[in-house]
């Protein structure tokens, strides 16, 4: 009964159609991702290509010392540049508490005024010197003078905080800095000696009219 079996030609055609609907159909499928054609490089090999060839190890002790000294000089020069940028007030190199136009404006307000709080460091030296003195009268007068000066510094710091907050709210009404934070920032800067302030003051008391 021949009609129940397929002919050889029909079987060959069926096999070829099955073969075409296999890998070929998978390649033409919409969600099929073609192969890269080469293996993915390892992380170490990729980093090596980006960084370039690794320098050979030093052959002598003198060469090792020279190479270490060169790296040290480079790091020292980079640190010096960062320090100078920070002293100039570059936001990229400032500490988080000093960044932003609001803090820069507070520094300018403080630097254009003379403050009694700037005597804080000399006051500490006076207190230390009086503790070494053997005269009881000198110690009593020095202690009284220091206490009066401290009270005056606290009063001046309070007034400075109010002044700074008033000027900041007028110039930067959308500033999110808290009043106490701005007042304390101004207070701590005013306590420092002018030459030791970081960043370096951009104005002097003679330039008070330039800071609007």
Buried (B, 14 or more C-beta within 10 A) or exposed (E): EEEEEEEEEEEEEEEEEEEEEEEEEEEEEEEEEEEEEEEEEEEEEEEEEEEEEEEEEEEEEEEEEEEEEEEEEEEEEEEEEEEEBBBEBEBEBBEEEBBBEBBBBBBBBBBBBEBBBBBBEEBEEBBEEBEEEEEEEEBEEBEEBBEEBEEEBEEBBEEBBEBBBEBBBEBBEEBEBEBEBBBEBBBEBBBBEBEEBBBBBBBEEEEBEEBE
